[in-house]
Amino acid sequence: MKILFMCVANSARSQMAEGLARHYLGNSFEIYSAGSQPSRLNPLAVKSMTEIGIDISKQSSKSLDDIPLDKIDLIITLCHEEVCPIVPNRCQKEHWPFPDPANSNLSQNDQLKLFRTVRENIRKKIQDRWLH
């Protein structure tokens, strides 16, 4: 199965989801992440994942053009308050809304707390969806 995790910037939520899915689902799945307006991998996403022993520092923000969309079996959108990208693909789609932890209105410490919360919620969704 080929899974694509998407959010707008492909900098935080979808990056963490990609790392978590690769960690928990292993080689039996092909895991991708992308964004409709890719930016850069957020350092707090890297930090929050390193805390649980998963290194995503080599991942990078990707656009939908970088993904083999015609081969994707499942698209999971992670947007909450923003408008999620729509992909014209006949594959299965799921929506897991999580707040964007890269909230510039918060202090870096509060952002990190939100990254950890979102990471744990994504981890639970992946485990509930595929490991139970």
Sequence and secondary structure as in RCSB ss.txt:
>XXXX:A:sequence
MKILFMCVANSARSQMAEGLARHYLGNSFEIYSAGSQPSRLNPLAVKSMTEIGIDISKQSSKSLDDIPLDKIDLI
ITLCHEEVCPIVPNRCQKEHWPFPDPANSNLSQNDQLKLFRTVRENIRKKIQDRWLH
>XXXX:A:secstr
 EEEEEESSSSSHHHHHHHHHHHHHGGGSEEEEEESS     HHHHHHHHTTT   TT    BGGGS GGG SEE
EE  SSS        SEEEE     S  TTS HHHHHHHHHHHHHHHHHHHHHHH  
